[in-house]
Amino acid sequence: MRHAIVLASNSVHEVTRRIAVLAVCLMFLTVMLQIIARYIFSAPPIWTEDVARYAMVWTGLLGATMSFKTRSDAVLMQSIFPRPPHVLAVLAEAIQSAAVLIFVLPVVYFCFMGLRGGFSKGYLARQSGLTTDTLGIPMVWISVSVPLAMLIILLHLAARWADNTVIESTETHLD
């Protein structure tokens, strides 16, 4: 089971990386199209700003999952303190996991549930009734990036704890 969780995390990471690269390319192309259309033809398409903005949202959230997976997230004062002993590395990993859960679990919950319960008042349900101004697509296609990113981070967290090299990688990362 532990191997399956790590394998799923690695597979999702690879797919996420490809989608994030596509989103960056889409953002770049739409911004370039808008610049060329604005300054050369004096007639920029109105939809390019929305496409670039939504691609940036997807890129940022997927990038956050990739950063979490590779432990490239910001680590403060790592170079100031000496490498902690094994017990403290385990404790630090547990504290980091608790912080991630304290942030991610409410986000996932309120994406689907409202403040007083019920699926009809959750973030995604509220977004499903809205459409983008220029593209005319349901906002839920953009908004689904939030719970998706949080669920991917939870998968990576589970894989981090399922992997036998969690503490070894923590100690290596702290070097």
WOZI-V457414 format. One record per residue. RES is the residue in three letters. SS is DSSP state (H for helix, E for strand, C for the rest). PSI is psi in degrees with one decimal (none if undefined). OMEGA is omega in whole degrees, 0 to 359 (* if undefined). Layout:
res:RES ss:SS psi:PSI omega:OMEGA
res:RES ss:SS psi:PSI omega:OMEGA
//
This chain:
res:MET ss:C psi:-41.9 omega:180
res:ARG ss:H psi:-41.5 omega:179
res:HIS ss:H psi:-38.0 omega:180
res:ALA ss:H psi:-38.2 omega:179
res:ILE ss:H psi:-43.3 omega:179
res:VAL ss:H psi:-42.1 omega:178
res:LEU ss:H psi:-42.1 omega:178
res:ALA ss:H psi:-41.8 omega:179
res:SER ss:H psi:-45.2 omega:179
res:ASN ss:H psi:-40.0 omega:179
res:SER ss:H psi:-44.8 omega:178
res:VAL ss:H psi:-37.0 omega:178
res:HIS ss:H psi:-43.1 omega:179
res:GLU ss:H psi:-43.2 omega:178
res:VAL ss:H psi:-42.5 omega:179
res:THR ss:H psi:-41.9 omega:180
res:ARG ss:H psi:-42.5 omega:180
res:ARG ss:H psi:-42.4 omega:179
res:ILE ss:H psi:-39.5 omega:179
res:ALA ss:H psi:-40.3 omega:177
res:VAL ss:H psi:-42.7 omega:177
res:LEU ss:H psi:-39.9 omega:179
res:ALA ss:H psi:-39.5 omega:177
res:VAL ss:H psi:-43.2 omega:178
res:CYS ss:H psi:-43.3 omega:178
res:LEU ss:H psi:-43.5 omega:178
res:MET ss:H psi:-45.8 omega:180
res:PHE ss:H psi:-46.3 omega:182
res:LEU ss:H psi:-41.5 omega:181
res:THR ss:H psi:-36.3 omega:177
res:VAL ss:H psi:-42.2 omega:178
res:MET ss:H psi:-41.0 omega:177
res:LEU ss:H psi:-42.9 omega:180
res:GLN ss:H psi:-41.7 omega:179
res:ILE ss:H psi:-47.0 omega:180
res:ILE ss:H psi:-45.7 omega:181
res:ALA ss:H psi:-35.2 omega:182
res:ARG ss:H psi:-48.2 omega:189
res:TYR ss:H psi:-19.8 omega:178
res:ILE ss:C psi:-44.2 omega:184
res:PHE ss:C psi:-6.9 omega:181
res:SER ss:C psi:31.7 omega:180
res:ALA ss:C psi:75.7 omega:180
res:PRO ss:C psi:140.6 omega:175
res:PRO ss:C psi:142.1 omega:184
res:ILE ss:C psi:-21.5 omega:184
res:TRP ss:H psi:-16.9 omega:185
res:THR ss:H psi:-34.7 omega:179
res:GLU ss:H psi:-43.2 omega:180
res:ASP ss:H psi:-42.9 omega:179
res:VAL ss:H psi:-45.0 omega:179
res:ALA ss:H psi:-41.4 omega:180
res:ARG ss:H psi:-45.8 omega:182
res:TYR ss:H psi:-34.5 omega:175
res:ALA ss:H psi:-35.7 omega:178
res:MET ss:H psi:-38.7 omega:178
res:VAL ss:H psi:-49.0 omega:179
res:TRP ss:H psi:-42.2 omega:179
res:THR ss:H psi:-45.7 omega:181
res:GLY ss:H psi:-44.9 omega:182
res:LEU ss:H psi:-40.3 omega:177
res:LEU ss:H psi:-35.5 omega:176
res:GLY ss:H psi:-35.5 omega:177
res:ALA ss:H psi:-39.0 omega:179
res:THR ss:H psi:-39.6 omega:179
res:MET ss:H psi:-39.4 omega:178
res:SER ss:H psi:-42.1 omega:179
res:PHE ss:H psi:-43.5 omega:181
res:LYS ss:H psi:-43.4 omega:185
res:THR ss:H psi:3.9 omega:182
res:ARG ss:C psi:36.5 omega:177
res:SER ss:C psi:4.4 omega:179
res:ASP ss:C psi:161.5 omega:184
res:ALA ss:C psi:130.3 omega:176
res:VAL ss:C psi:112.3 omega:185
res:LEU ss:C psi:141.4 omega:174
res:MET ss:C psi:31.0 omega:181
res:GLN ss:C psi:-36.4 omega:183
res:SER ss:C psi:-13.5 omega:183
res:ILE ss:C psi:-41.5 omega:185
res:PHE ss:C psi:147.3 omega:176
res:PRO ss:C psi:163.7 omega:180
res:ARG ss:C psi:126.7 omega:183
res:PRO ss:C psi:155.7 omega:174
res:PRO ss:C psi:166.8 omega:185
res:HIS ss:H psi:-44.6 omega:182
res:VAL ss:H psi:-42.0 omega:180
res:LEU ss:H psi:-31.6 omega:177
res:ALA ss:H psi:-40.8 omega:177
res:VAL ss:H psi:-43.7 omega:179
res:LEU ss:H psi:-42.6 omega:179
res:ALA ss:H psi:-40.4 omega:178
res:GLU ss:H psi:-39.7 omega:179
res:ALA ss:H psi:-40.9 omega:178
res:ILE ss:H psi:-41.8 omega:178
res:GLN ss:H psi:-42.0 omega:178
res:SER ss:H psi:-41.5 omega:178
res:ALA ss:H psi:-41.9 omega:179
res:ALA ss:H psi:-41.4 omega:178
res:VAL ss:H psi:-45.7 omega:180
res:LEU ss:H psi:-39.7 omega:180
res:ILE ss:H psi:-33.0 omega:179
res:PHE ss:H psi:-47.8 omega:190
res:VAL ss:H psi:-42.7 omega:185
res:LEU ss:H psi:-44.5 omega:176
res:PRO ss:H psi:-35.2 omega:178
res:VAL ss:H psi:-47.6 omega:179
res:VAL ss:H psi:-44.9 omega:181
res:TYR ss:H psi:-49.8 omega:184
res:PHE ss:H psi:-10.6 omega:171
res:CYS ss:H psi:-29.6 omega:183
res:PHE ss:H psi:-27.5 omega:184
res:MET ss:C psi:149.3 omega:176
res:GLY ss:C psi:177.2 omega:181
res:LEU ss:C psi:-35.4 omega:180
res:ARG ss:C psi:20.4 omega:181
res:GLY ss:C psi:170.2 omega:179
res:GLY ss:C psi:135.0 omega:181
res:PHE ss:H psi:-25.0 omega:185
res:SER ss:H psi:-15.2 omega:182
res:LYS ss:H psi:3.8 omega:178
res:GLY ss:C psi:165.0 omega:183
res:TYR ss:H psi:-47.7 omega:181
res:LEU ss:H psi:-37.9 omega:179
res:ALA ss:H psi:-40.1 omega:178
res:ARG ss:H psi:-34.9 omega:180
res:GLN ss:H psi:-24.9 omega:183
res:SER ss:H psi:-21.9 omega:179
res:GLY ss:C psi:-5.7 omega:182
res:LEU ss:C psi:153.0 omega:174
res:THR ss:E psi:155.9 omega:178
res:THR ss:C psi:149.6 omega:184
res:ASP ss:C psi:-48.5 omega:187
res:THR ss:C psi:-28.3 omega:184
res:LEU ss:C psi:-27.1 omega:180
res:GLY ss:C psi:18.0 omega:178
res:ILE ss:C psi:154.1 omega:179
res:PRO ss:E psi:136.1 omega:180
res:MET ss:C psi:-18.3 omega:181
res:VAL ss:H psi:-27.4 omega:179
res:TRP ss:H psi:-26.6 omega:175
res:ILE ss:H psi:-41.9 omega:184
res:SER ss:H psi:-25.7 omega:181
res:VAL ss:H psi:-14.2 omega:178
res:SER ss:H psi:-29.7 omega:182
res:VAL ss:H psi:-58.3 omega:180
res:PRO ss:H psi:-31.5 omega:179
res:LEU ss:H psi:-46.1 omega:178
res:ALA ss:H psi:-41.3 omega:181
res:MET ss:H psi:-39.2 omega:178
res:LEU ss:H psi:-36.9 omega:177
res:ILE ss:H psi:-41.0 omega:177
res:ILE ss:H psi:-40.0 omega:177
res:LEU ss:H psi:-39.3 omega:177
res:LEU ss:H psi:-44.7 omega:179
res:HIS ss:H psi:-35.5 omega:177
res:LEU ss:H psi:-43.7 omega:177
res:ALA ss:H psi:-40.4 omega:179
res:ALA ss:H psi:-34.6 omega:178
res:ARG ss:H psi:-41.4 omega:180
res:TRP ss:H psi:-26.9 omega:179
res:ALA ss:H psi:-25.5 omega:182
res:ASP ss:C psi:136.5 omega:180
res:ASN ss:C psi:-19.2 omega:185
res:THR ss:C psi:22.1 omega:182
res:VAL ss:H psi:-51.9 omega:183
res:ILE ss:H psi:-38.0 omega:177
res:GLU ss:H psi:-43.3 omega:180
res:SER ss:H psi:-32.4 omega:176
res:THR ss:H psi:-44.9 omega:180
res:GLU ss:H psi:-39.7 omega:177
res:THR ss:H psi:-42.2 omega:181
res:HIS ss:H psi:-30.3 omega:181
res:LEU ss:C psi:-10.6 omega:178
res:ASP ss:C psi:none omega:*
//
